[in-house]
């Protein structure tokens, strides 16, 4: 994209060139916004005019009030927002809950009230520029990882047959631990498509979800997929979140999930998959394609009963027992269940015992995984030992 039509943002460092464009049909408003952003900013009367100059480079699109009043944000929802290299800021005469919801669902990064102050607009541009820079770095990292010959990622599916067993806590902390041990990307995919909590536990609000990847599945490539991943800044863990609304779950097929996981294998060291607490076609496909399955069981009779049924189901699916790793959560709970008796009932030896501790719900409420929030506790040490099963040697220092 020519710098004479789109100006480079001064909000980011020299590592990446990000252009800024104002899209607004009203010439007076368009000129005023462009002047607030600087002389080198490109100004366009329509999204179509901007689209004609896109070439895959990162662009911050400032959508003026006329776009906010138009269906589909003046064509931006169709032509601009699906592109991961575009970071959109919407300016509106009136801020309503409905507008915010539409904007968030469409992928707008920020919404500002008109007339907008220059400092406020500059700060919004800076925030969006930082997120685009992270995306661009992720794409570059993915390309480098893909070039690493013969290094296929290791897929670990975390599963439980009953809600409340602590499955998502185990999945998130395992993924964080692996990310801190690996020099190659580590990804967590939230396949609990109706009620996924991965982003809540990591205190993240990413602009893209697995729905975006599925909608682009026919043209999906490693670069596009990695551009849709969010980054957990404290650890570098890449995240593909669950849908924002449960209704989207029906739009996601097992074949699409399989393609996404297969593509992540080519760019990542580990792929940790969080799942719902029931068998469906997507979970069965994940179980069949995973290298390892972490089966989380709580220390109560209904939980153990369901785990036994789950193990029987996996045996019917010809799942090798060697790739099933039984984890007993809250193993020190005073519920009068003997661990040895539980193992005999299930016919499987537990490989990890995670004690009950108040630090777990506290860390969840903070949005900070317990291996980071309370690393010296027994819970964190047990979760680190689980990570040792897959990555016994630390290759990346904290």
N, C-alpha and C positions, 0 to 999 in steps of 0.2 A: 504494500500500500504506500503510495507516494506521500512523503512528509509535507508536500505542498497542499495536500487536501486534508490530511489528518495530522494533528500535531502530537508530538510525543509528550507523555505526562511527566511533569517534574516531580511527581510524588514518589517515584520509585528509583532505586539505584540503577547503576549502569548495566546490571546483569541482564536486563530484559527491556526491550523497547515496547512501550504500550502507547497506543494512539487514543485520542479523545475526539468524539464526534457529538455534535448537537443535532438532534432531529426534532424539528418544529416547523409546521406549515406556515405559521404566522411569522412574517419576515421581521417585524419589530422585536417580537419576543425572542426569535432565533438569534438575532444580532446581539441583543442584550446578554443572553446566556453565554454566547461565544466570547463576548468581551470580558465577562466575569472569569472565564476560564483561561484567557490568554490569547495572544494574537495568532498563534500557530494552530489553534483548534479548528477542525473542520466543521462546517455548518451545512446541513442538508434539509431540504423542504419535506422529505419523505423517507420512509425506511427503504423504499425501492432504490432511491438514489444512493443511499449508503451501501446497500447490499451489492450494488454493481462494482463497488471498490473493495469488497472484502476478499482477502486471499489466505485466510487462516491465521493471520497474526492477531495477537490480543488487542481488543478495542474496548474502550469504555464508551458506551452509548448513553448520552444524557437525553432522555425523552421529555420533551416539553409538555406544558399543560394541554395543548391540543391533542396530543397522543393519549393522555389520560382520559380525555372525554370521548375518544373514538373506540368503537368495538375492536377488540384485539389489540389495543394500544397502537392504533394506526398502522397495523400490519406487523408490528414488532413481535407479537406473540407467535406469529407464524414464521417469520423470516429471520428474526434476530435471536430471540430468547432460547430456542433449542440449541444454539451453537455454544459449546462450552468456552470458546475463546472470547465470547461477548459478555461483558459485565454491564448490566443496564441499571441506570438510576432514573427513577420516574419522578417528575415534578407535577404536582396536581394543585388545582385551585381549592379543592375540598378533599380532606382526608376522612375517609369513612372506613368502617370495619370491612364492608364489602370490597372496597377498593384494595385494601391491604391484603385480604384473602386472595383476590384475583391476582394481584401482583406477585405474591409469594408462590402461588401455584404455578404461575407462568415462568418463574425464575428470575424476577427482578431482584436485584441485590439490595436496593435501598429506595425508600419513598420519602420525598421531601415536600413540604408545603410551599406553595407560591404566594407571594414573591419570596425567593430564597436568597439568603444573605451569602455574600461571596465566601466568607470563611466557612460557613456551614457546607456549601457546595464543594469547596476545596477539600474539606475533611472527608466528605462522602467519597469523592474521587480517590483520595488516598487509601481509604479502606478497601474499595473495590480493586484498586491497583494491586494491593498486597495480596488479595485473594487470587487475582489473575496470575500474579507472579508465582504463587504456590502451585497453581494448575500447570503453568508452563514448565516449572521445575519437575513436577511429577511426570509430565509427558517425556521430558528429556531423560529422567531416571528410568522410566519404563523402556524407552528405546535402547538405553544402554544395557538394561537387564535382559532385554530380548536378544541382544547381540551375544550374550554369554552362552556359548555353545553347550548344549546338552544339559543345562541346568533347569530341570522342570520343578516347579513349585510343589510343595507338599501340602495336600489338602486334609485338614482336620475338621471333622464335623462334630459339633457338640450337641448332644441330644438327651432328652429326658422324656419319659413317658407320662409325667405328671407335672402340672404347673406348680410353681412354688418350691421346686427342688433346688433352685440356685443355679440353673443352667446358664442363664445370661451372665451372671456374675463370674462364673467359671470361664465362659467364652471370652469375655472382655479382658479379664486379668491374664488369661493365657496368651491372648493376642498381644497385649501390652508387653508382657515378659519376653515374648519371642521377638517383638520389634526392637527391644533394647539389646537383644543378643545378635541381631543379624545386620550385616552391612547391605544386604539386598532388601527390597521392599517387602513388608509384611502387610497383609490385607485382612480385614474382618468384614465379612458379608453378612448382613442381617437378613436372613431368610425367614424370620418370624414375621410373615408379611402382613398380618393383621394387627399385631400388638408388639412389634419390635421395640426394644428399649436400649439398644446399643448406644445411640447418640445421646440419650438422656444420661446414661452411665458415664459417658465421656464428656458431658457438658458441651455438646456441639449442636449447631443448627445449620447443617450444610444446605446449599441451594439445590443439590441434585440428590435423587434417590435411585434405587434399583429400577423404578418405573421408567426413568429417562433412558437407562441402558436397554431395557426391554423394548421400548418404543423405537429405538434406533438399532434393533438387533440385526436387521437385514444389511445395514451398512456399518456395523460395529467392527472396529479394528482396535488393536492395542492402544494406539494413541488416543482415540476417542474415549475408550473405556477408562483409561487412566485419568483423562481430563474430567471425568464424572466423579472420580473418587475425591473425598475430602481428606484432609490431613489433620491428625491429632497433633498439634504443635509440640506438646511436651515430649512426645516419644517418636514422632515420625510415622506412627501407625496410619495406614491408609484405610479409609472407611467407605463402604458402599451401604448406605442406610436402607432401612425398610421404608415402604410407602408412608406418606403422611396420613393417609386415611385408609381404614380397613377395606373399603370397597375396591381399592386398586388391586387387591390380592388376586381377584378373579381374572385380571388381565395378564397375569404372569404365568407362563406355561413351564412345565418341567424342562422342555427342550431349550427354552430361552435361558433358564438358570444354568443348565448344563453347558451351554455355549459360553456364558459369562465366566463360569468357573474354569472351563478349559482354557479360555483366553488369559485369565489371570495366572494360570500355571506357567505361562511363557514369560511372564514379567515379574514374578514374585518368588520369594524364598518359601513363604508359608501363606496359606489361605485358611483362615479360621472361619467356619460357618456356624452361625447361631441359627437354630431351627425352632419351629413350634413344638409343642408337647403332644404331638399326635402324628400318625402315619398318613401321608397323602402321596400323590404321585411325585411331587417335588422332593419330599423327604426320602422316599424310597430310592429315587434316582441319585440323590446325594450320598446315601449310605452305600450304594453300589459303586459309586465313582470315587469315594474318599479313600485316602491311604490309611487313615486311622479314624476311629469313632470314639469320642469321649462320652461315656454313658454316665450321667449324673443321677444318683439316687439319694433321696432324703431318708432320714432314719425314722420312718413311721410305717405302720403295717400297710395302709393303702398304697404308699409309694413303692414299697418293696414288691407288693403284689403286681403293680403295673409294670415295674421293671422286669419282673420274671416273664410276664406276657410279652413285653418288648423283646427280650432276648429270644423267646421262642419264635416270634415273628421274624427276627433277623436270621435265625437258623433256617426257617422256611425259605428265606431269600438267598440261602447259600452264602451268607456273610461269614467269612473266615473268623473264627473266634480270636485268632491271633491279632486282629486289628481292632478289637473291642477293648477299651480301657475303662474299667469300672471305677468310678469315683464316689466315695461315700461322703456326702456333705453333712455338716453338723454332727460329725461322728462322735463327739463327746457329750451330746445331748443326753440328759437324764430321763430317758424314755423307756428304760428297762428292756432295751433291745441289745442283744449281744452281737458284736461285729462278726464273730466266728459263726454264729448261728445264721446271720444274714448271708454270709458267704456260702454256707452250705445250702441254704434255701435256693439261692440263685445259681449255684453251681459254678461260680466264678470268683476268683480271688480279687479283692480290691487292690488297686495299684496306688491309690492316694486316699488319705484321710484328711478332710478339711474340718477343723474344729469350729464350733459355734462361737461367735464373738460379736459384741456390739459394734465393733469397728466396721463390720461389713455394711449394715444399713446406714451407718454414719457416712461411709465413703460413697455409697450410692447416692445419698442425698446431696453430697457435695459435688457429685459428678467427677470424682477423682478416684480411680481404681485403687483398691486396697494395697496392691503391691507398690504403689507410689505413695499413698496417703499414710500407711502404717507398715512400712517394710520390715520392721523388727518383730511383728506379731506372729503368732503361730499360724494364723490364716494365710498371711502373705508368704511365709516360708513354705507352707504346704503347696500353695499355688506355684511358687518358684520350682519346687521339686517336680510338680507335674510338667512344667516347661522343660525340665531336665530330660524328660522322657524323649522329647523331640529335638531339643537343641542342648546337649549336655555341656557344650563348651561355649563360654561367652566370647563372642567375636567383636562386640561393639560395646564400648564403655558408656556408662550413663553420663 
